[in-house]
Amino acid sequence: MSRALHPSKKKRLAKRGTQTKWAPFWTVPKIYGKGRRVHPGRHTAIKRNWRRTKTKI
């Protein structure tokens, strides 16, 4: 990859970076109830890692 990123490509990469985050902690009791302890990453829509899955950008 070149040293300087094109602004549109940088924007697309930034969007992909935010998609890899866990869901907020408060969604767990909202979905499963107060007593259930579940990891917030369990109900994140897109889980991607820079080593595992590449993007077609």
Residue pairs with C-beta under 8 A, 6 or more apart in sequence:
5 13
9 57
12 57
13 55
13 57
16 48
16 55
16 57
19 45
19 46
19 48
20 46
20 47
20 48
20 49
21 44
22 39
22 40
22 41
22 44
23 40
23 41
23 42
23 43
23 44
24 40
25 40
27 40
27 43
28 36
28 37
28 38
28 40
29 36
31 38
31 43
32 38
41 47
48 55
